[in-house]
Amino acid sequence: MEVTESTSPTKDGGRHTKWLNPMAPRLVAIQNLMADHGVIFVSINDIELGRLLVLMDDIFDEKNRIGVIAWRGSADNNPSRIQVEHEYIVCYAKDSASVPQRWTTPDDEIKEALLEQYEAICSESQTLTKRAQAWRKLVTANKSSLGRLGRYTHLDDQGPYQVAYRVHNPKPGGYRYGVTPKGIVKPDHAQSYALPLNGYRFPPETMKRHIDEGRIVFPKNRDQIVQMKDYLKDFRGTLRSVINLDARAGSYRLKTLFGEDFDGFRYAKPVELIELLVGAAGGKDALVLDAFAGSGTTGDAVLQLNKRDGGKRRFVLIDEGNGEDNYARTLLAPRLQAAIEHDKLDAGFTFLVTGRQLDRKAILGLERNKIAAVICQTDRTGARSGIRRIDKKKWIIGANQRGEALALVWFGSANSKVDAEVINEALKEAAELGLKTPIRIYGTTCTISETRSFIFCQIPDEILMALHLEEDERNQDEVLGDE
């Protein structure tokens, strides 16, 4: 499961509260929908990371925090004190005890299939040259479905490999010596290859062993740095806490599907990123929910994963758009259709549209059971831990984590008055249930002033405020049929 939420810093001092208030009930709803073995990924920047972790520790329990991933997706060249080049992906389980102790990615299974193909090539081809030609032909023909394993295009006596730039030290202080095909020499030796800026990451004896084992790739030009062979047999498709993946890949994918001139959605997540997360955390039959679907990257990633490993994953994508731009209709569904056609996928999806917006008129038209459900989902005292529903009572409909009661008076918009008689009966019900005061009593009007025993919540204003919905002059009564 993957959830995406962005933040927009403003000068408004209450912006953090405004962000937390709508996020909390949504996360509670998602947590309730998750299977016991389910996990959730939330993409976030550093502005709200701390508050998000506190919120999710409260909702999911700190013991179910699996970890925080740093995704480095861009290079920031703007003048600043600290150049921000990454964002975060927070991962929680609904029940960590029900989640496997070790995650693998679909690449592990693809790796095994490729090695089987390599063994078949070896049995048919006697020379290394013919094996290398057959191997390169195989990888090239299946490159679109191999993901990062499509980089293993080279071959030697030890098997398929990719060329990796990982002999250099990542920070100053590395080993400084010269390297030739014959071994280790002084740094200024005439036959030595270029020395990495920070020196080598390996001590001389380790580099000598790599040279003797044939794991070092020597460029034609001695002004270049030597490289290293990463063998397919050594590949491990684990999910790591730091991911280096170009964020522009998301935009490139949209241009591939819609043309080079497409500029309809900025900051789309790379398909490869979501493939990595979903592939590691979910099985081949996983049901993936993206409650903030945006451009539909999650659906695209699920389709690609199924093509790669023959899985039967399903997805549910939800997006309300941005103002007048309904992404689900104008981008999300067309993107999925374009992906299916472009990549010749044996897949499909159903596009559904919700009914009318939940505005003042819609709320006032609801029946008692439905409006009680809306209250239990939106009441502000349940923003972090939810509201426990209580059925078959005349007034009490639920209780928050503190054990305070919620009551509802609802006989329609014209006759749902909270008076002394109702309040006394509700207090009696709460006492019988062992619930605390003050009771939050919902109704359309109230005839007496609030006391320490009860708080009046006006329908629908209290609900609209909790949902952060604003009244406007537009026609809210249109009901769109399913497509």
C-alpha positions as CSV (number, residue, x, y, z in Angstrom):
1,M,0.0,0.0,0.0
2,E,1.3,3.4,-0.9
3,V,0.0,6.8,0.2
4,T,1.3,10.1,-1.1
5,E,0.8,13.4,0.5
6,S,2.6,16.7,-0.2
7,T,2.8,19.8,1.9
8,S,2.9,23.5,0.9
9,P,4.7,25.7,3.5
10,T,3.0,29.1,3.9
11,K,3.2,31.9,6.4
12,D,0.1,30.6,8.1
13,G,1.2,29.6,11.6
14,G,-1.5,26.9,11.9
15,R,-0.5,25.2,8.7
16,H,0.8,22.1,10.5
17,T,-2.5,21.6,12.3
18,K,-4.4,22.1,9.1
19,W,-2.3,19.4,7.5
20,L,-2.6,17.0,10.5
21,N,-6.4,17.3,10.9
22,P,-7.4,15.9,7.6
23,M,-4.6,13.4,7.4
24,A,-5.3,11.7,10.8
25,P,-8.9,10.4,10.0
26,R,-7.7,9.3,6.5
27,L,-4.9,7.3,8.0
28,V,-7.3,5.8,10.6
29,A,-9.6,4.8,7.8
30,I,-6.8,3.2,5.8
31,Q,-5.5,1.4,8.9
32,N,-9.0,-0.1,9.3
33,L,-9.0,-1.3,5.7
34,M,-5.6,-3.0,5.8
35,A,-5.2,-6.7,6.2
36,D,-3.4,-7.9,9.3
37,H,-0.3,-8.6,7.1
38,G,-0.6,-5.3,5.3
39,V,1.9,-2.4,5.2
40,I,1.6,1.3,4.3
41,F,4.1,3.6,2.6
42,V,3.7,7.3,3.0
43,S,5.8,9.7,0.9
44,I,6.7,12.9,2.8
45,N,9.2,15.7,2.8
46,D,11.1,17.0,5.8
47,I,8.6,19.7,6.7
48,E,6.1,17.3,8.1
49,L,8.2,14.2,8.7
50,G,8.4,14.6,12.5
51,R,4.7,15.3,12.9
52,L,3.9,12.4,10.6
53,L,6.0,9.9,12.6
54,V,4.3,11.0,15.9
55,L,0.8,10.7,14.2
56,M,1.6,7.3,12.8
57,D,3.1,6.0,16.0
58,D,-0.2,6.9,17.6
59,I,-2.4,5.3,15.0
60,F,-0.3,2.2,14.0
61,D,1.7,1.9,17.3
62,E,5.4,2.5,17.4
63,K,6.1,-1.2,17.5
64,N,4.7,-1.5,14.0
65,R,7.1,1.0,12.5
66,I,9.1,-0.9,9.9
67,G,11.4,2.0,9.0
68,V,12.0,5.2,7.1
69,I,13.5,5.2,3.6
70,A,15.5,8.2,2.2
71,W,14.9,8.5,-1.5
72,R,17.5,10.6,-3.3
73,G,15.9,11.6,-6.5
74,S,17.4,14.9,-7.6
75,A,20.5,17.1,-7.5
76,D,19.8,20.6,-6.1
77,N,22.1,23.3,-7.5
78,N,20.2,26.2,-6.0
79,P,22.2,28.4,-3.5
80,S,21.2,27.4,0.0
81,R,22.6,26.4,3.4
82,I,21.8,22.8,2.8
83,Q,20.9,21.5,-0.6
84,V,17.9,19.2,-0.2
85,E,18.2,16.3,-2.7
86,H,15.9,13.7,-1.1
87,E,12.6,13.0,0.5
88,Y,11.3,10.3,2.8
89,I,9.1,7.2,2.6
90,V,7.7,6.1,5.9
91,C,6.7,2.5,6.3
92,Y,4.4,0.9,9.0
93,A,2.7,-2.4,9.3
94,K,-0.7,-3.0,10.7
95,D,0.7,-5.9,12.7
96,S,4.5,-6.3,12.4
97,A,4.2,-9.8,13.8
98,S,2.2,-10.8,10.7
99,V,4.8,-9.4,8.2
100,P,7.6,-11.6,7.0
101,Q,11.0,-11.0,8.7
102,R,12.8,-10.7,5.4
103,W,11.5,-9.0,2.3
104,T,12.7,-9.9,-1.2
105,T,11.9,-8.1,-4.4
106,P,10.5,-9.6,-7.7
107,D,14.0,-9.2,-9.1
108,D,15.1,-12.3,-7.0
109,E,12.8,-14.6,-9.0
110,I,13.7,-12.9,-12.3
111,K,17.4,-13.4,-11.4
112,E,16.9,-17.1,-10.9
113,A,15.0,-17.4,-14.3
114,L,17.8,-15.5,-16.0
115,L,20.5,-17.8,-14.5
116,E,18.5,-20.8,-15.8
117,Q,18.5,-19.2,-19.3
118,Y,22.2,-18.6,-19.0
119,E,22.8,-22.3,-18.2
120,A,20.8,-23.3,-21.2
121,I,23.0,-20.9,-23.4
122,C,26.1,-22.5,-21.9
123,S,24.9,-26.0,-22.8
124,E,24.3,-25.0,-26.4
125,S,27.3,-22.7,-27.1
126,Q,30.9,-23.9,-26.7
127,T,32.7,-20.6,-27.0
128,L,32.6,-17.5,-24.8
129,T,32.0,-15.3,-27.8
130,K,28.9,-17.2,-28.9
131,R,27.6,-17.3,-25.4
132,A,28.1,-13.6,-25.0
133,Q,26.2,-12.9,-28.3
134,A,23.3,-15.2,-27.3
135,W,23.2,-13.7,-23.8
136,R,23.2,-10.1,-25.1
137,K,20.4,-11.0,-27.6
138,L,18.3,-12.5,-24.8
139,V,18.7,-9.5,-22.4
140,T,18.0,-7.0,-25.2
141,A,14.9,-8.7,-26.3
142,N,13.5,-8.7,-22.7
143,K,14.9,-5.5,-21.5
144,S,11.5,-3.8,-20.9
145,S,10.5,-6.5,-18.4
146,L,13.8,-7.1,-16.6
147,G,13.9,-3.7,-14.8
148,R,17.3,-3.1,-13.3
149,L,18.4,-6.7,-14.1
150,G,18.4,-5.5,-17.8
151,R,21.8,-3.9,-17.0
152,Y,23.6,-7.3,-16.8
153,T,24.4,-7.4,-20.5
154,H,28.1,-8.5,-20.2
155,L,29.5,-12.0,-19.9
156,D,32.8,-13.7,-18.9
157,D,33.8,-17.1,-17.7
158,Q,32.2,-16.5,-14.3
159,G,28.8,-15.5,-15.7
160,P,26.7,-12.5,-16.6
161,Y,27.7,-9.2,-15.0
162,Q,27.1,-5.4,-15.1
163,V,29.8,-2.7,-15.0
164,A,29.6,-0.7,-11.7
165,Y,31.3,2.5,-10.7
166,R,32.1,1.5,-7.1
167,V,35.8,1.3,-6.7
168,H,36.1,5.0,-5.6
169,N,35.8,6.1,-2.0
170,P,32.5,8.0,-1.4
171,K,34.3,10.6,0.8
172,P,37.8,12.0,1.2
173,G,40.4,9.8,2.8
174,G,40.5,6.8,0.5
175,Y,43.5,4.7,-0.4
176,R,45.9,6.3,-3.0
177,Y,47.8,4.0,-5.3
178,G,48.1,3.2,-9.0
179,V,46.3,0.4,-10.8
180,T,47.4,-1.5,-13.9
181,P,46.2,-4.8,-15.4
182,K,49.3,-6.4,-13.8
183,G,48.6,-5.2,-10.3
184,I,49.3,-2.3,-7.9
185,V,51.9,0.5,-8.6
186,K,52.7,3.9,-7.4
187,P,50.0,6.6,-8.1
188,D,52.2,8.5,-10.6
189,H,53.2,5.4,-12.6
190,A,53.0,6.0,-16.3
191,Q,50.8,2.9,-17.0
192,S,48.4,3.6,-14.1
193,Y,44.8,4.4,-14.7
194,A,43.2,7.6,-13.4
195,L,43.0,7.9,-9.6
196,P,39.5,8.6,-8.2
197,L,39.2,12.0,-6.6
198,N,38.8,10.6,-3.1
199,G,41.0,7.6,-3.7
200,Y,40.0,3.9,-3.7
201,R,37.6,2.4,-1.3
202,F,39.7,-0.9,-1.1
203,P,43.1,-1.3,0.5
204,P,45.9,-2.3,-2.0
205,E,45.8,-6.0,-1.1
206,T,42.0,-6.2,-1.7
207,M,42.3,-4.4,-5.1
208,K,45.1,-6.8,-6.1
209,R,42.9,-9.7,-5.3
210,H,40.1,-8.3,-7.4
211,I,42.5,-7.8,-10.3
212,D,43.7,-11.4,-10.0
213,E,40.2,-12.7,-10.0
214,G,39.3,-10.7,-13.1
215,R,36.7,-8.5,-11.4
216,I,38.2,-5.2,-12.5
217,V,37.2,-3.6,-15.9
218,F,40.0,-1.6,-17.5
219,P,38.9,1.2,-19.9
220,K,40.6,1.7,-23.2
221,N,41.7,5.2,-22.1
222,R,44.1,5.3,-19.1
223,D,42.7,8.8,-18.2
224,Q,39.6,7.1,-17.0
225,I,38.9,5.3,-13.7
226,V,38.7,1.5,-13.6
227,Q,35.4,-0.1,-13.0
228,M,34.2,-3.3,-11.3
229,K,32.1,-6.3,-12.3
230,D,28.9,-7.0,-10.4
231,Y,27.9,-10.6,-11.2
232,L,24.3,-11.5,-11.6
233,K,24.8,-14.5,-9.3
234,D,25.6,-12.1,-6.4
235,F,22.6,-9.9,-6.9
236,R,20.3,-9.5,-3.9
237,G,17.0,-7.7,-4.4
238,T,16.6,-6.3,-0.9
239,L,14.8,-3.1,0.0
240,R,17.4,-0.7,1.4
241,S,17.0,2.4,3.6
242,V,18.6,4.7,0.9
243,I,17.3,4.6,-2.7
244,N,19.0,6.4,-5.5
245,L,16.6,6.9,-8.3
246,D,16.2,9.8,-10.6
247,A,13.0,11.6,-9.9
248,R,12.7,12.7,-13.5
249,A,12.0,9.1,-14.5
250,G,8.3,9.8,-13.5
251,S,8.0,12.6,-16.0
252,Y,9.9,10.6,-18.7
253,R,7.4,7.8,-18.3
254,L,4.4,10.2,-18.9
255,K,6.2,11.6,-22.0
256,T,6.7,8.1,-23.3
257,L,3.0,7.4,-22.9
258,F,1.6,10.8,-24.0
259,G,4.3,12.3,-26.2
260,E,7.3,14.6,-25.6
261,D,5.1,17.7,-25.3
262,F,3.1,16.4,-22.3
263,D,3.5,18.6,-19.3
264,G,0.2,17.9,-17.5
265,F,1.5,16.6,-14.2
266,R,4.7,17.6,-12.4
267,Y,6.5,15.5,-9.8
268,A,5.1,12.2,-10.8
269,K,6.7,9.3,-8.9
270,P,9.0,7.0,-10.9
271,V,7.3,3.7,-11.7
272,E,10.6,1.9,-10.7
273,L,10.2,3.3,-7.1
274,I,6.7,2.0,-6.6
275,E,7.7,-1.3,-8.2
276,L,10.4,-1.7,-5.6
277,L,8.1,-0.9,-2.7
278,V,5.1,-2.9,-3.8
279,G,7.3,-5.8,-5.0
280,A,9.2,-6.1,-1.7
281,A,6.2,-5.7,0.7
282,G,3.5,-7.5,-1.2
283,G,3.1,-11.0,-2.7
284,K,2.1,-11.7,-6.2
285,D,-1.6,-11.6,-5.2
286,A,-1.4,-8.4,-3.3
287,L,-4.2,-5.8,-3.3
288,V,-2.7,-2.4,-3.5
289,L,-4.5,0.8,-2.4
290,D,-3.3,4.3,-3.4
291,A,-5.6,6.8,-1.7
292,F,-3.8,9.7,-3.3
293,A,-3.3,8.3,-6.8
294,G,-2.3,11.5,-8.6
295,S,-1.0,10.5,-12.1
296,G,-1.6,6.8,-11.5
297,T,2.0,5.7,-11.0
298,T,1.0,3.0,-8.6
299,G,-1.4,1.3,-11.1
300,D,1.3,1.5,-13.8
301,A,3.8,-0.1,-11.4
302,V,1.4,-3.0,-10.5
303,L,0.8,-3.7,-14.2
304,Q,4.5,-3.7,-14.9
305,L,5.2,-6.1,-11.9
306,N,2.5,-8.5,-13.1
307,K,4.1,-8.6,-16.5
308,R,7.5,-9.2,-15.1
309,D,6.8,-12.1,-12.7
310,G,3.3,-13.3,-13.8
311,G,1.7,-12.0,-10.7
312,K,-2.0,-11.3,-10.2
313,R,-1.8,-8.1,-8.1
314,R,-4.8,-5.8,-8.1
315,F,-5.0,-2.1,-7.4
316,V,-7.5,0.4,-6.1
317,L,-6.7,4.0,-7.0
318,I,-8.5,7.0,-5.6
319,D,-8.0,10.7,-6.5
320,E,-10.3,13.7,-6.2
321,G,-8.2,15.9,-8.4
322,N,-7.2,19.5,-7.9
323,G,-9.9,22.0,-8.1
324,E,-11.5,21.8,-11.6
325,D,-8.9,19.3,-12.8
326,N,-10.2,15.8,-12.1
327,Y,-7.0,13.8,-12.5
328,A,-8.9,10.5,-12.3
329,R,-10.8,11.3,-15.5
330,T,-8.3,13.4,-17.4
331,L,-5.0,11.7,-16.6
332,L,-5.1,8.7,-14.3
333,A,-7.4,6.5,-16.4
334,P,-5.9,7.6,-19.8
335,R,-2.5,6.9,-18.4
336,L,-3.4,3.3,-17.4
337,Q,-5.0,2.7,-20.8
338,A,-1.9,4.1,-22.6
339,A,0.4,1.9,-20.5
340,I,-1.6,-1.2,-21.4
341,E,-1.5,-0.4,-25.1
342,H,2.1,0.8,-25.2
343,D,3.5,-2.2,-23.3
344,K,1.0,-4.7,-24.8
345,L,-0.2,-5.8,-21.4
346,D,-2.8,-8.4,-20.8
347,A,-4.6,-6.4,-18.3
348,G,-7.6,-4.0,-17.7
349,F,-9.3,-1.9,-15.1
350,T,-12.7,-0.5,-14.2
351,F,-13.3,3.3,-13.9
352,L,-15.9,4.3,-11.3
353,V,-17.1,7.7,-10.3
354,T,-18.5,8.6,-6.9
355,G,-21.8,10.3,-6.4
356,R,-22.4,13.9,-5.4
357,Q,-20.1,15.8,-3.1
358,L,-20.7,15.6,0.6
359,D,-21.9,19.2,1.1
360,R,-24.5,20.8,3.4
361,K,-27.5,19.6,1.5
362,A,-26.2,16.1,1.1
363,I,-25.5,15.8,4.9
364,L,-28.9,17.0,5.8
365,G,-30.5,14.5,3.5
366,L,-28.8,11.5,5.1
367,E,-30.6,8.9,7.3
368,R,-29.7,8.5,10.9
369,N,-27.4,5.4,10.5
370,K,-25.5,7.1,7.7
371,I,-25.1,10.4,9.5
372,A,-23.9,8.5,12.6
373,A,-21.3,6.8,10.4
374,V,-20.1,10.2,9.0
375,I,-19.8,11.6,12.5
376,C,-17.8,8.7,13.8
377,Q,-15.4,9.1,10.8
378,T,-15.0,12.9,11.2
379,D,-15.4,13.9,14.8
380,R,-12.3,15.8,15.8
381,T,-11.8,13.9,19.1
382,G,-11.1,10.8,17.1
383,A,-8.6,12.4,14.7
384,R,-5.8,10.2,15.8
385,S,-7.2,6.9,17.1
386,G,-10.7,6.9,15.6
387,I,-14.2,6.6,17.2
388,R,-15.5,3.3,18.4
389,R,-19.1,2.8,17.1
390,I,-21.9,1.9,19.5
391,D,-25.1,0.6,18.0
392,K,-28.6,0.0,19.2
393,K,-28.8,2.9,21.6
394,K,-31.3,5.7,21.4
395,W,-28.7,8.5,21.7
396,I,-25.2,7.3,22.1
397,I,-23.5,6.4,18.8
398,G,-19.8,6.1,19.8
399,A,-16.9,6.8,22.1
400,N,-13.4,8.2,21.6
401,Q,-10.2,6.8,22.9
402,R,-10.5,8.7,26.2
403,G,-13.9,7.0,26.8
404,E,-16.0,10.1,26.2
405,A,-19.4,9.6,24.6
406,L,-20.7,10.8,21.3
407,A,-24.5,11.2,21.0
408,L,-26.8,12.0,18.0
409,V,-30.2,13.6,17.8
410,W,-31.5,13.1,14.3
411,F,-35.0,13.1,13.1
412,G,-34.3,15.0,9.9
413,S,-33.0,18.6,9.4
414,A,-36.2,20.2,10.6
415,N,-36.7,18.4,13.9
416,S,-33.4,17.4,15.5
417,K,-33.3,19.7,18.6
418,V,-31.1,19.1,21.6
419,D,-33.0,20.0,24.8
420,A,-32.7,19.2,28.5
421,E,-34.7,16.0,28.2
422,V,-32.4,14.6,25.4
423,I,-29.3,15.6,27.3
424,N,-30.4,13.9,30.5
425,E,-31.3,10.7,28.7
426,A,-28.0,10.7,26.8
427,L,-26.0,11.2,30.1
428,K,-27.9,8.3,31.6
429,E,-27.0,6.1,28.6
430,A,-23.4,7.1,28.8
431,A,-23.2,6.3,32.5
432,E,-24.8,2.8,31.9
433,L,-22.1,2.2,29.2
434,G,-19.3,3.3,31.6
435,L,-18.4,6.3,29.4
436,K,-17.1,9.7,30.5
437,T,-18.3,13.3,30.1
438,P,-18.4,15.7,28.5
439,I,-20.7,14.1,25.9
440,R,-20.5,15.6,22.4
441,I,-24.1,15.8,21.3
442,Y,-24.8,16.3,17.6
443,G,-28.0,18.0,16.5
444,T,-29.3,20.9,14.3
445,T,-30.2,23.2,17.2
446,C,-29.7,23.4,21.0
447,T,-32.1,25.1,23.4
448,I,-29.8,25.4,26.5
449,S,-26.2,26.5,27.1
450,E,-23.3,24.0,27.2
451,T,-22.1,22.7,30.6
452,R,-19.2,20.6,31.8
453,S,-21.4,17.6,31.1
454,F,-22.0,18.1,27.4
455,I,-20.8,19.9,24.2
456,F,-23.2,20.8,21.4
457,C,-22.0,20.0,17.8
458,Q,-24.2,21.5,15.1
459,I,-25.1,19.5,12.1
460,P,-23.8,19.9,9.4
461,D,-21.4,22.7,10.3
462,E,-19.3,20.6,12.6
463,I,-18.9,17.9,10.0
464,L,-18.1,20.3,7.2
465,M,-15.4,22.0,9.4
466,A,-13.9,18.6,10.2
467,L,-13.7,17.7,6.5
468,H,-12.3,21.1,5.7
469,L,-15.1,21.6,3.1
470,E,-16.1,25.1,2.1
471,E,-19.5,26.1,0.9
472,D,-19.6,27.6,-2.6
473,E,-22.2,28.7,-5.2
474,R,-21.5,25.9,-7.6
475,N,-24.2,23.3,-8.3
476,Q,-23.4,20.4,-6.0
477,D,-26.3,18.2,-7.0
478,E,-24.8,16.5,-10.1
479,V,-24.5,12.8,-9.8
480,L,-22.1,11.2,-12.3
481,G,-22.9,7.8,-13.6
482,D,-20.3,5.0,-13.7
483,E,-18.1,4.7,-16.8
